[in-house]
Amino acid sequence: EVRPSKDPATPEHALDILTPMRVYVVVPSSASAHESWLSKVSEALDNFAENDVTANSAVPAADGAAAAGGSGGGAAADEAAPASQVDSNRREKIKATILMDGVLQKKTDNRVTGAVTWKRRYFALTSSQLAYYEEETHMYLEDSDPLGAISMHQVTEVKTSPDPKCAGNGFEVTATIGTSSGANAEGSRCYVLETSSPDESKVWMEKICAATGRLKLSEDGEDGYKSTLSEQMDRKRLAHIGGMNTYKGGGGGRAAGGRGGRGGRGGRGGRGRAAAKPSGGGL
C-alpha cells in the first residue's frame, strides 16, 4: 500500500510505502511529484503481478524460438519453465506447513482512481500467515516471494462479507498495519475474499480463526459468521480482570481494616469516657 505519510515528523510531500514487515518513507521534491509518485506506485502495485508474469513468460518463448534451429530447443524452453525449478523436497516441506490453500478472488481498491477489481490469487494459510501468490507454483520457488501476506498475529477480526459482489461466498479478514498491534498499531486493513461456495467460505474462516490462536468463529444471526475470542482467551481475559478486582478488593479491605482499627481505638476511648459518667451522676 502507498499513502501520504501520516508521520507529522516527516517533511512535506512525504509518502509511506507499506509492506508486511515495515514502512518505507520517501520524499518527492514537490507537490506535483508527490501526486505523480502516489499515482504511479499505486498503479504499479495493482499491475505488478500481471506485468511480471507477462515479462517472465516471454523470455522462455524467445529462447526456445532461437534454439529451434539446433537440437534441444524444446528442452531448453522446458528447463526455463517455473515448474522445473521446483525441488520436490522443498515442495513437501512447504506443503507440510500449510493448513489450507486454494484459489480465491481478492478485492482490490485503487486509492487513486477509485476503481474496484477482483483478482484471482492462490492463497496458502500457515500457523503464522495467510500469503497469496499469482499461481500455486510460485509458492514453491526458492526465489519467489508472495504478492502479499497477512500475519496471524495481527488479525483482529474475521467475518462474513456483506459485499453484494460475493454475497454468501465471501469473507473479510481485518488486520493491523505495520509490525505492532493493539494500541501501537498504525491502523488496519480489511481484505475481502471470495470463495466458490458458502461452505468453503466458512471453512476458510474457521481455519484462519484457529491459526490466530485467539479467535473462534461464531454465528452472527442473519449476517452469517463472525469471530469472537476463543474460550481459552476469554478465560485468560476474565482471570486478568478478576486478578485486578482481587487486588483492588484487597486494597479496599486493608483500607477498611485501617479505619476499623482507628474506630476500635476510638471505641476504647469511648468506653473510658462512658465509665466516668455514671460516677459523676452518683455524686
N, C-alpha and C positions, 0 to 999 in steps of 0.2 A: 504494500500500500504506500502511496505517496500523498502528502498533505502539507499545507502551510504549517510551519513549525509552531508548536504550542508552548515552547520554552521561552519565557519572557527574557531570558538572558541572551538569546541568540540575536545576531544582527538582523536588520530589516531585510525582508525578502527571503529569509531562510526557509528551507524545505526539510521536512522529516521524511526519510525513506525507511519504512518499517519492514523488518524481516522477522522470521520466527524467533531469532536469537538476540537481535539487537536493533537499535535505531540509529541510522546514519543521518547526520545533519549536513546539508550542502547549502551554500550561499551564492545564488546568482548575483550578477553585478547590478541589475536594475529591476524595476517592476515589470517591464516588458519581458525581460529574460526570465524572471520568476514565472510568469504565466506560460511562457514558451516551454520551460523545463517541466512545469507541472503537467501541461497537456501532453508533451512528448513522452514523459516517463509513464504516465497513466496509460497512454495508448500502447506503449511498449510492453507494459505488464499484461495488458489484455491480449496482445497478439504474439507474445514471445514464444509460447509453446508451439503455435501453429507455424510461425516463420522458421523456428529452429528445426522442426521436423521436416519441413519442405526442403531446407538447405541441406540437411544431412542425407535425405533420401536421394537428392540429385547427384551427390558425389559418387556413390557406388555405380549408378547407371552410366555415368560418363566414363568411369574406369572400365566397366565391362565392355562398352562400345569400342573403346580404344584398343582393348586387348583381343577383340573378336577376331582380328586378322591372324593371331597366333594361337597356339594351343593353350587351353586352360583359361580362356577369357571368362567363361561362365563360372568356373570355380573361383576366380578372383572376385567376382561380384558376390558370390555366396559368402566368401570369407569376410567381406566387408559388412554383411548384414548384421544388425544388432544381435539377433538371436544366437549367432555363432560365438559371441563374446561371453555368453553366459556360462559360467562354470557350474557344473552340476552340484558340486559340494556347497558352493556359495548359495545356490538356489535353495537347497534343502535346509541350510542353516537359517536363511531368511524366512522360509515357509514355517519353520518351527516356532518363530516368534509371533506369527500372525494369528490374531484371534478371529478376525473376519475380514474378508476382502471381496471386491466386486466393483462393477461399473455403476456409477451414479451420475446424475445430471446435477451440475453445480451452477447456482445462480450467480451471475456477475453483474455488478452495477458499475458503470463508468461514471466516476465522480465529476468528470469534466462535461461530458456530453449528456449525461443522464440516461444513456441507452442501457437497456437491460437485455442480457443474453444468457442462454443456458448452454453450458459446455459439458461434453461427455468427458469424464475423468475416471481413472481407475483408483479406487480408494483401498487402503490397507490399514487396518487397526491393529496396533500392538498395545502392550500394557503401558507404554509411555506416550504414544502419539497416534493421531489419525492423519496419515500422509496421503497425498494424492499425486498421481502421475498422468502423463499423456496416454501411455499404454502400459499394460501389465509387464511387458518385457523390460521396460525402463527401470522397474523396481529392482531388478536383479543385476543390473550393470554396475560394475565397480566404480566407474567414473560418472555416474548419473545421480543427481540429487532430485528429490521430489520438487514438484512445482510449488508446493506449499505443505505446511503441517500444522496441526492443532495439538498443542501439548495437553495431555490429560490433567496435568497439574493445574492448568489454567482454565479448564472448563467449569463454568458456573451454572449452566442450565442446558437441558436437553428436552425438547418438546415437539409435539406435532405441529407442523407449519400451517398457519392459516392462509398462506398464499394460494389464491384460486388456481394458479397455473399447475400446482402439484397437489390439489385438494385430495386428502386421503392417503396419498402416496409419499408425501414429503415430510421432512422433519428439519428442525433447526438446532444448531449447536452454538451456544454463546460462550465465548472465551475472552479472558482479559488480554490486553495487548502489552507487549514488552516482556521482560523477564521476571516481573514481580506480579503478585496477585493481591487480592484484598484491597486494603486502604492505599497501598503503594502502587496499584495498577495505573497505567496511563490511559485507560479507557477500555472499551470492549468492542468485539466484533461478532456479528451474527452470521453464521454460514447456513445458507438454505440449500438443502439437498433433496433430490427426488429419486425414489426407488421405482421399481416396476409394479409394486403392489402394497396394500396396507400391511399385510403380514410381514413382508420384507422390511418395511419401514419400522415396524415395532421391534423386530429382532435387532436391527442396527441400533436403535435407541437403547435397548436393554444391554447390548454388548458395550456400548460407549459408557453408559452409566456404571457398569461393573468395572470397566477399566479405570475409571477415576478413583475407585476405592472409597468414594464418599457418597455417591448418589445411587438412588434406585428409581425405577420407573413406576409411576402410579397412574391410574385412570384419572382423567381430568374432565369428567362429565361428557357433554356433547363435543367438547373441543379435542377429544382424543386422549393423549397421554402427556404427562409432564413429570420431570424429575423432581424428587424430594430427597432430603437427607436420608441415608440408609439408617437402619435401626441401630447399627453399631455406632455410627457417627452421632445419631440422636442421643444415644445413651451417654456418650462422651460429653456432648454439649450439656445435657441435663446434670451430669455429675459435676461438670465445671461450675454450672450455675449453683448447684447445691453446695459445693465447696465454698463459693463466695458467700452464700447465705449463712452457712455454718460459721464462717469467720466473723461475719457481721453480727450474728446472733451471740457468739461468744463474747465479742467486744461489748455488746449491749449488756450481757449478763455480768461482766466484770464491772461495768459502769453502775449497774443496778446494785451489785453487791457492795460497791463502794458507798453508794448512797445509803444502802441498808446499814452498813457499818456506822456511818455517821449518825443515822437515825437511832441505832442502838445506843450509841454513846449519849445521844440526846435523851434517850429514854431513861438511861441510868440516872442522868442528872435530874430528869423529871421526877423519878421515883424518890430521889433525895429531897426534893422540894416538897413533894406531896407528903412525905413523912413528917415534915416540920409543921405543917398546917394544923393537924389535929392537936399537937401540943400547945400551939398558940391559942387555939379555940378553948382549951380546958382552962387556960388562965382567964 
